[in-house]
Amino acid sequence: MKKNIAILLVSVLGMQLAAQAQRKVNELTLTYDASISSGSKEPKLADAFDGHIKTIYIKGNMSRAEIASALFSSAAIHDSKSGTTVVLKEVSGQKLLTRMTSENWAETNKRYDGITFANTSDTKSIAGYNCIKAVATFPDGSTFTVYYTADIVPENKDYEYMFKNLNGLPLEYELVQGKLTIKYTVSKINMNPVPASKFDIPTSGYREITYEDSKKLNASN
């Protein structure tokens, strides 16, 4: 009986220490460096997109995900409270704005629905944080790997659709998109307040197109 009580106390103490170590944050800026490979002898497309920067800003229920490369830039400003999103794109001299309903946003990210994460015994340090390697599995059985830290957990779990069920912050992960494999590794973590202006929607300078037209445009590229 005493042995069982001791085990229980150790378990409770461990959970308390883990909860104390875990830091929930309301504001956060993440910067990821991207490297891309195509597995082709002529990786022109990979070379064109290699080295792009992905930056995520989180402030309360608002988030902004930016991608900047030599060829294009984009930003998705998402309101997790309303579920709505505004996407800004600049490519080939065109500046386009698309407003998305919560249903549009869910449709765009439907491939990430039902993702499960299984921890492995592998760990490594990234940006000074101890990270656990997890295998993410899509409903169709395909997988990708992610290293995440449980030390930081954003209060806004909707900032990145595919990681909303991950119990921590992804600091490195690989995704396969068509013939490209994209590896994102965090290079900077900033927990200072994020300017509210990051979530302002432009009132000029962009041509607004509908969600349906944006899908046609993406399909043609």
KEKE-3310 file (N, C-alpha, C; in steps of 0.2 Angstrom, whole numbers, plus 5000, padded with zeros to 4 digits):
npx = (5004:5010:5020:5012:5006:5018:5022:5011:5012:5025:5021:5011:5019:5028:5020:5016:5028:5031:5020:5023:5035:5031:5027:5014:5010:5004:5007:5018:5032:5038:5052:5056:5068:5069:5072:5074:5071:5071:5073:5077:5087:5088:5085:5077:5065:5065:5077:5073:5064:5071:5078:5068:5059:5049:5038:5029:5017:5009:4995:4985:4969:4972:4982:4996:5003:5018:5026:5041:5050:5062:5054:5041:5028:5018:5004:4994:4981:4974:4959:4955:4944:4933:4935:4938:4948:4961:4970:4985:4994:5008:5014:5023:5022:5009:4997:4987:4971:4962:4947:4942:4930:4926:4922:4928:4942:4943:4941:4952:4962:4959:4966:4973:4965:4962:4975:4986:4998:5012:5024:5041:5056:5067:5076:5082:5091:5085:5087:5090:5080:5074:5069:5056:5055:5042:5030:5020:5004:4994:4976:4976:4987:5000:5015:5024:5038:5041:5049:5046:5045:5039:5040:5035:5019:5007:4993:4984:4978:4975:4984:4992:4985:4988:4995:4987:4983:4994:5004:5013:5026:5030:5047:5055:5051:5046:5039:5030:5026:5019:5032:5042:5051:5050:5059:5057:5065:5066:5073:5073:5065:5054:5047:5042:5029:5018:5016:5000:4997:5002:4991:4983:4971:4975:4968:4970:4979:4979:4972:4956:4950:4939:4936:4934:4939:4952:4956:4955:4965:4976:4976:4980:4993)
npy = (4994:5006:5007:5009:5021:5029:5028:5035:5048:5052:5052:5062:5073:5073:5077:5089:5096:5096:5104:5116:5119:5120:5133:5144:5154:5170:5179:5179:5177:5168:5162:5154:5145:5139:5124:5116:5102:5092:5080:5078:5078:5090:5102:5115:5121:5119:5125:5138:5141:5138:5142:5151:5162:5159:5166:5168:5176:5178:5184:5185:5180:5182:5178:5178:5172:5172:5171:5173:5175:5175:5175:5176:5183:5180:5181:5175:5181:5176:5175:5167:5167:5171:5163:5167:5172:5182:5182:5188:5190:5192:5191:5190:5204:5207:5211:5203:5200:5190:5186:5174:5163:5154:5142:5141:5142:5130:5121:5123:5118:5105:5093:5091:5088:5077:5072:5063:5063:5054:5051:5048:5040:5048:5063:5081:5096:5112:5128:5131:5124:5109:5096:5085:5071:5068:5057:5062:5057:5056:5054:5046:5038:5042:5050:5063:5070:5078:5089:5095:5106:5105:5114:5127:5133:5139:5149:5151:5140:5138:5144:5138:5127:5113:5109:5110:5101:5097:5095:5106:5116:5117:5115:5111:5103:5092:5093:5086:5091:5088:5085:5091:5092:5100:5107:5114:5124:5131:5147:5158:5163:5174:5181:5193:5207:5208:5219:5226:5231:5222:5214:5221:5224:5228:5242:5247:5246:5232:5220:5214:5197:5184:5169:5158:5161:5163:5149:5144:5151:5146:5133:5134:5138)
npz = (5000:5004:4995:4983:4986:4986:4973:4966:4972:4966:4953:4952:4956:4946:4935:4940:4940:4926:4921:4927:4920:4907:4897:4894:4881:4875:4865:4852:4841:4827:4817:4803:4794:4777:4768:4753:4743:4728:4722:4710:4695:4689:4698:4696:4700:4714:4717:4715:4725:4736:4752:4757:4768:4782:4793:4808:4816:4832:4841:4854:4848:4835:4821:4810:4796:4786:4771:4762:4748:4734:4723:4726:4738:4752:4764:4777:4786:4800:4810:4824:4832:4824:4814:4801:4787:4779:4764:4757:4743:4733:4717:4703:4700:4703:4716:4726:4735:4745:4753:4765:4771:4787:4782:4770:4774:4781:4771:4763:4771:4773:4771:4782:4792:4805:4808:4817:4831:4835:4848:4848:4854:4851:4853:4851:4852:4848:4844:4857:4864:4871:4861:4856:4845:4834:4825:4813:4806:4792:4788:4777:4778:4775:4781:4791:4798:4814:4825:4841:4855:4871:4880:4877:4874:4863:4867:4858:4848:4835:4826:4817:4806:4804:4815:4826:4835:4841:4856:4860:4853:4836:4830:4820:4805:4791:4776:4762:4746:4732:4721:4729:4744:4758:4771:4787:4798:4814:4817:4825:4840:4847:4861:4863:4864:4850:4837:4835:4822:4813:4810:4802:4789:4772:4764:4752:4736:4733:4723:4724:4725:4722:4733:4725:4713:4717:4719:4706:4701:4708:4704:4691:4691)
capx = (5000:5014:5023:5008:5006:5024:5022:5006:5015:5030:5018:5008:5025:5031:5015:5016:5034:5030:5015:5027:5040:5027:5025:5009:5011:4998:5010:5024:5035:5043:5055:5058:5072:5066:5077:5069:5074:5066:5075:5077:5094:5087:5080:5076:5060:5068:5082:5069:5060:5075:5080:5063:5058:5042:5037:5022:5015:5003:4993:4978:4966:4975:4989:4998:5009:5021:5031:5044:5055:5064:5049:5034:5027:5011:5003:4988:4979:4968:4956:4953:4938:4928:4937:4939:4955:4962:4976:4988:4999:5012:5018:5024:5020:5002:4996:4980:4968:4956:4944:4940:4925:4928:4921:4934:4948:4943:4941:4959:4966:4955:4971:4976:4960:4963:4982:4988:5005:5015:5030:5047:5061:5072:5076:5087:5091:5084:5086:5091:5075:5074:5063:5054:5053:5035:5028:5013:5001:4988:4971:4978:4993:5006:5018:5029:5041:5041:5052:5043:5046:5033:5041:5031:5013:5003:4986:4980:4981:4973:4988:4994:4980:4990:4998:4982:4982:5001:5005:5019:5028:5035:5053:5057:5047:5047:5032:5031:5021:5021:5039:5046:5052:5052:5061:5057:5069:5066:5079:5072:5059:5053:5040:5040:5023:5018:5012:4993:4997:5003:4985:4978:4970:4976:4962:4972:4985:4978:4966:4953:4947:4935:4939:4933:4944:4959:4957:4956:4972:4981:4976:4983:5000)
capy = (5000:5012:5008:5012:5029:5033:5029:5040:5054:5053:5053:5068:5077:5074:5081:5096:5099:5097:5109:5122:5120:5122:5140:5146:5161:5173:5183:5175:5177:5162:5163:5147:5145:5133:5121:5112:5097:5090:5073:5078:5080:5097:5105:5122:5123:5119:5131:5145:5142:5136:5148:5156:5163:5158:5170:5167:5181:5176:5189:5183:5176:5183:5175:5180:5167:5175:5167:5178:5172:5179:5175:5178:5183:5179:5182:5173:5184:5172:5176:5161:5168:5171:5158:5170:5173:5186:5180:5193:5187:5196:5187:5193:5211:5207:5211:5200:5200:5185:5185:5167:5162:5149:5136:5141:5140:5122:5117:5124:5114:5098:5087:5091:5085:5070:5071:5061:5063:5049:5053:5043:5041:5053:5070:5085:5103:5117:5135:5131:5120:5101:5094:5078:5069:5064:5056:5064:5053:5058:5049:5041:5034:5046:5053:5067:5071:5085:5090:5100:5107:5105:5120:5133:5131:5145:5149:5151:5133:5138:5148:5133:5122:5106:5108:5112:5095:5095:5097:5109:5121:5114:5119:5108:5098:5091:5092:5084:5094:5086:5082:5094:5091:5106:5107:5121:5124:5138:5151:5163:5163:5180:5181:5200:5209:5208:5225:5225:5233:5216:5211:5226:5222:5233:5245:5249:5243:5225:5218:5209:5192:5179:5163:5153:5164:5161:5142:5143:5154:5142:5127:5136:5139)
capz = (5000:5005:4989:4978:4987:4984:4966:4965:4973:4961:4947:4953:4957:4939:4931:4942:4937:4919:4920:4929:4915:4901:4897:4889:4878:4871:4860:4850:4834:4825:4811:4801:4788:4773:4763:4748:4738:4723:4720:4702:4693:4687:4703:4695:4705:4721:4718:4715:4731:4742:4756:4758:4776:4785:4799:4811:4822:4836:4846:4856:4844:4829:4819:4803:4793:4780:4767:4758:4744:4729:4718:4728:4745:4754:4771:4779:4793:4803:4816:4827:4835:4819:4809:4795:4785:4773:4761:4753:4739:4728:4713:4696:4700:4705:4723:4727:4742:4745:4760:4766:4777:4791:4778:4765:4777:4783:4765:4761:4775:4774:4770:4788:4797:4807:4809:4824:4832:4840:4850:4848:4859:4848:4855:4850:4854:4843:4846:4864:4867:4870:4857:4855:4838:4833:4818:4811:4802:4789:4788:4771:4780:4774:4787:4791:4805:4817:4832:4845:4862:4876:4885:4875:4871:4862:4869:4851:4844:4828:4822:4811:4806:4805:4822:4832:4840:4844:4863:4860:4848:4831:4829:4814:4802:4784:4772:4755:4742:4725:4720:4733:4751:4762:4778:4790:4805:4817:4818:4830:4844:4850:4865:4865:4861:4843:4835:4832:4815:4809:4808:4799:4782:4768:4761:4745:4734:4732:4719:4728:4721:4727:4735:4720:4708:4719:4718:4699:4699:4711:4700:4684:4692)
cpx = (5004:5018:5019:5007:5012:5024:5017:5009:5020:5027:5015:5014:5027:5026:5015:5022:5034:5025:5019:5032:5037:5025:5020:5010:5005:5001:5017:5026:5039:5045:5058:5062:5069:5072:5073:5074:5069:5067:5076:5085:5094:5082:5079:5071:5062:5073:5078:5066:5065:5077:5074:5062:5051:5042:5030:5022:5009:5002:4986:4975:4968:4981:4990:5004:5011:5026:5034:5050:5057:5058:5042:5034:5020:5010:4995:4986:4973:4965:4952:4946:4932:4929:4938:4947:4956:4969:4978:4993:5002:5016:5018:5021:5013:5001:4988:4978:4962:4954:4941:4935:4928:4927:4927:4940:4948:4944:4949:4963:4963:4960:4974:4972:4962:4970:4983:4996:5007:5022:5035:5051:5067:5071:5082:5086:5090:5083:5086:5085:5076:5068:5062:5053:5046:5034:5021:5010:4994:4983:4973:4984:4999:5008:5022:5032:5041:5045:5049:5045:5039:5034:5037:5025:5009:4996:4982:4982:4979:4978:4991:4990:4983:4993:4993:4981:4989:5002:5011:5020:5032:5041:5056:5053:5048:5040:5034:5025:5023:5028:5044:5046:5054:5053:5061:5060:5068:5072:5079:5065:5059:5046:5039:5033:5023:5014:5005:4993:4999:4997:4980:4977:4971:4969:4964:4978:4985:4972:4962:4949:4944:4939:4939:4938:4951:4961:4958:4963:4977:4982:4980:4990:5004)
cpy = (5006:5013:5011:5019:5032:5034:5034:5047:5056:5055:5060:5074:5079:5078:5088:5100:5101:5103:5116:5124:5122:5129:5141:5153:5164:5177:5179:5176:5172:5163:5156:5149:5138:5131:5116:5108:5094:5082:5073:5080:5087:5101:5112:5125:5124:5124:5138:5146:5141:5143:5153:5156:5162:5162:5169:5172:5178:5182:5188:5178:5177:5180:5177:5175:5170:5171:5172:5174:5177:5180:5177:5180:5182:5180:5180:5176:5180:5174:5170:5161:5168:5166:5161:5172:5178:5184:5186:5189:5193:5192:5190:5200:5212:5207:5209:5199:5195:5185:5178:5167:5156:5142:5135:5139:5132:5118:5117:5119:5107:5092:5086:5088:5078:5068:5068:5061:5058:5050:5047:5045:5046:5060:5074:5092:5107:5123:5135:5127:5113:5099:5087:5076:5065:5063:5057:5060:5055:5052:5044:5037:5037:5049:5059:5068:5078:5085:5096:5100:5108:5111:5126:5130:5137:5144:5148:5145:5133:5142:5144:5127:5115:5104:5109:5107:5093:5099:5101:5114:5117:5118:5117:5103:5098:5090:5090:5087:5093:5083:5086:5092:5097:5105:5113:5120:5131:5141:5156:5163:5170:5180:5188:5202:5210:5214:5223:5227:5227:5212:5215:5223:5228:5236:5248:5246:5236:5225:5213:5204:5187:5173:5158:5155:5162:5154:5141:5146:5149:5135:5128:5136:5132)
cpz = (5000:4998:4983:4979:4985:4977:4963:4966:4968:4955:4947:4953:4950:4935:4933:4939:4930:4917:4922:4923:4909:4902:4892:4887:4874:4865:4858:4842:4832:4818:4809:4794:4784:4769:4759:4744:4734:4721:4713:4701:4690:4692:4702:4700:4712:4722:4719:4722:4738:4746:4758:4766:4777:4792:4801:4817:4825:4841:4848:4851:4836:4827:4812:4801:4786:4777:4762:4754:4738:4723:4720:4736:4746:4762:4772:4786:4795:4809:4819:4830:4830:4814:4802:4793:4779:4771:4756:4749:4734:4724:4706:4695:4702:4713:4724:4734:4741:4752:4760:4772:4781:4787:4773:4768:4779:4776:4762:4765:4777:4774:4777:4794:4799:4808:4816:4825:4837:4842:4849:4853:4857:4851:4852:4852:4848:4846:4854:4868:4866:4866:4856:4848:4838:4826:4817:4805:4799:4789:4782:4772:4779:4780:4785:4798:4808:4824:4835:4852:4865:4881:4883:4872:4869:4864:4863:4848:4837:4823:4816:4811:4807:4811:4828:4837:4843:4851:4864:4854:4843:4830:4823:4811:4794:4781:4765:4751:4735:4725:4725:4740:4754:4769:4781:4797:4808:4818:4823:4833:4848:4854:4867:4862:4854:4841:4832:4824:4810:4806:4804:4792:4778:4765:4754:4743:4732:4727:4722:4723:4725:4728:4729:4714:4710:4718:4711:4697:4702:4706:4693:4685:4693)
residu = (MET:LYS:LYS:ASN:ILE:ALA:ILE:LEU:LEU:VAL:SER:VAL:LEU:GLY:MET:GLN:LEU:ALA:ALA:GLN:ALA:GLN:ARG:LYS:VAL:ASN:GLU:LEU:THR:LEU:THR:TYR:ASP:ALA:SER:ILE:SER:SER:GLY:SER:LYS:GLU:PRO:LYS:LEU:ALA:ASP:ALA:PHE:ASP:GLY:HIS:ILE:LYS:THR:ILE:TYR:ILE:LYS:GLY:ASN:MET:SER:ARG:ALA:GLU:ILE:ALA:SER:ALA:LEU:PHE:SER:SER:ALA:ALA:ILE:HIS:ASP:SER:LYS:SER:GLY:THR:THR:VAL:VAL:LEU:LYS:GLU:VAL:SER:GLY:GLN:LYS:LEU:LEU:THR:ARG:MET:THR:SER:GLU:ASN:TRP:ALA:GLU:THR:ASN:LYS:ARG:TYR:ASP:GLY:ILE:THR:PHE:ALA:ASN:THR:SER:ASP:THR:LYS:SER:ILE:ALA:GLY:TYR:ASN:CYS:ILE:LYS:ALA:VAL:ALA:THR:PHE:PRO:ASP:GLY:SER:THR:PHE:THR:VAL:TYR:TYR:THR:ALA:ASP:ILE:VAL:PRO:GLU:ASN:LYS:ASP:TYR:GLU:TYR:MET:PHE:LYS:ASN:LEU:ASN:GLY:LEU:PRO:LEU:GLU:TYR:GLU:LEU:VAL:GLN:GLY:LYS:LEU:THR:ILE:LYS:TYR:THR:VAL:SER:LYS:ILE:ASN:MET:ASN:PRO:VAL:PRO:ALA:SER:LYS:PHE:ASP:ILE:PRO:THR:SER:GLY:TYR:ARG:GLU:ILE:THR:TYR:GLU:ASP:SER:LYS:LYS:LEU:ASN:ALA:SER:ASN)
# end
